[in-house]
Amino acid sequence: MNQQQAEAWSVQEVLERWHRLHKGTLLTQMYLNPELRAQLDASQLQCVNDTAEIYRQRLYDLSWFMRQLNEHIAREANKEDKCTGRFWEGRFKSQALLDEAALMACMAYVDLNPIRAKMETTPESSKHTSVKLRAKAVQQKKAQPKTLFPFVGNPRNNMPQGLPFQLHHYLELVDSTGRIVREDKRGHLSLEASPIMQRLGIAAEQWLSLSCEFEQHFSGAVGKERLLRQYHQGLGHKRTTGLSRCRCLLNSA
């Protein structure tokens, strides 16, 4: 969803990315072939450019990404079950995470899903989660997985693009939270044991509620009160929805 990065791509790169998933048009196929590109006249080249702009917008559009992902999964599921029809009940849910606390709580909530559902006993063994890939890379002393947004450390000058936390702090926090969820010992998570919680100013009770019940508390944008108000004002909303829950769970402890 990085629009700025996508707008910097050349027509060539846009088409190459799009053609990894789709055939494109006859003209875009010709454009990517150096021998055939020379045969295109001015009007055909303009048509290629116009088509590339449509593809460019789709490549950074969340709705298009989910459409492509869901369609593939639905086709595979229907093939396995030898049936036809709808596979997904709805499209998808998208929430704006307005600050670091909201980002961290949502990440931990997703990574701990298999443990809450009693499908797994530890985060590092939980199938289909990012925390498993990150933990495996650490155990094997490898670089962070290229398929995931990297942890780049705490905010600082000239900070590279990535998640604003230390990776080992996140893994420790999720592991500690997962043990509490599994053993049903709510309230025994030490604030002092978590540098992330210290930095964000989240109390242990707040963190357990956030990481275990995120979707129950929030249905829209999530962030501290000031950012939440700014977000809704920017969208022209008269009401700031979700304010009481954000004020209760995300204000500094």
Protein Blocks (a to p, Z undefined) as FASTA:
>chain_A
ZZklmmmpcfklmmmmmmmmmgbjmklmmmmmmklmmmpcfklmmmmmmmmmmmmmmmmg
fklmmmmmmmmmmmmmmmmnopadjfbfblbdcdddfbfklmmmmmmmmmmmmmmnopaf
bfklmghiaklmmmmmmmnopacdfkbccdebjadehiacddfbdfklmmmmmmmmmmmm
mnopghiacfklpmklmmnopafklmmmmmmmmmmmpcbdcddfklmmmmmmmnopabdg
hklmmmmmmgcZZ
